[in-house]
Amino acid sequence: MDIPEVHAALAALQATKRIRQRRLLDGAQGANVSLDGRVCRSFASNDYLGLANHPGLAQAAIDALNTVGLGAGASHLLTGHHALHQAAEIELAGHAGLPAALLFSTGYMANIGVVTSLLGRGDAVFADKLNHASLVDAAVLSRAEHRRYRHGDLNHLEDLLRNSAAKTKMIATDAVFSMDGDIAPIPELFDLAERYHAWLYLDDAHGFGVLGQGGRGVLERFGLMERAAQNPSLIYMATLGKALGVSGAFVAGAPELIEWLVNKARTYIYTTAMPPALSAAVTASLKVVVAEGWRRERLLEHIACLRNGLVTLPWRLLPSETPIQPVQVGSDAAVMALTRELMHRGIFVPAIRPPTVPEGTSRLRISLSAGHTLADVEHLVDALRAIAHG
Ligand SMILES: *Cc1c(COP(=O)(O)O)cnc(C)c1O
């Protein structure tokens, strides 16, 4: 595209009201935020445990900053690999219940690094249609065949696996789907991966810290931790900028896998290590995740309160046991009107529209947090009811 084309394309986005704009956050992330200069209740972050503004995490980072400074100064393979990174990796592997773990600067980079270092031409990725954009890009960049199966459709997936002549196969899926909040059929995916000798790659960005009694994520939720620990073809990935309230991501699995990534994952090798102080905050965050189980209990109460409160609404509340609670409204115009009405009442819930979701499935994406109070959630329920019936 040249500049006149960019100009015309932007005008077209404007005309169809599909132009995206950033809201300006002032102050800390949390249940109550200042957005574009306006204080409101927010149901729009991935800060599921309310840790992004936890003083203990900030303090851990400050303490580390005071002793080791800010910048990592180099990539991990040069001189950037700090004892604080290594300590976080050991804690993360332990919490996930897997033999080894590797930190990445972002989840996006982790997905790209893993898939491209294991697969190439002649191989195949079997991917859920609703996978996160970073997994889609990872598959494309790998040059492997990219076979997408209908959302959660195990028969479709098995057909594709059975008919594949690919040398190396990988099933790749979001564990919790980011725009729908539902959970992939993990035990069945384990079975299929074993039967067809495929890697199973689980992106648990929205489950780690949240799912399972101990917040160990989707594997704990399904009672699969032992099976996962004994399965060298399982690759577990989770992000640290969502429930953990910090930044970055990790990949966990067999020691050989981790050693391979250190040697071959380009998004690990050719980039500066994350500031070690952030790793110190990750380690501190994990301690809070373990010690403060009340955060997950509170989140479950909020989910139940919202779902009970919204059963009689005219819009479809999608099935979800996670903090991601989408209300499917249908048209762009309807969801935009709803967002505006909520904003008039001091509540921010984002409207999710195509191309992020399929045409005709525009939705409110309510995201709940242990940082909310029950009164916050009741306030949202009352507002939605008033809008629906008024
Ligand atoms: C957020 C997210 C990512 C990207 O993680 P970042 O650390 O934000 O880059 C990857 N996968 C899924 C499913 C996500 O929701």
The ligand as an ORCA input file, in Angstrom:
! r2SCAN-3c Opt
* xyz 0 1
  C      -2.947    -12.288     25.104
  C      -2.759    -13.551     24.360
  C      -1.537    -13.848     23.741
  C      -0.429    -12.854     23.639
  O       0.201    -12.659     24.853
  P       1.030    -11.297     25.096
  O       1.919    -11.601     26.213
  O       0.010    -10.264     25.405
  O       1.756    -11.020     23.817
  C      -1.392    -15.095     23.175
  N      -2.389    -15.982     23.178
  C      -3.595    -15.724     23.723
  C      -4.676    -16.754     23.696
  C      -3.818    -14.484     24.325
  O      -5.004    -14.199     24.844
*
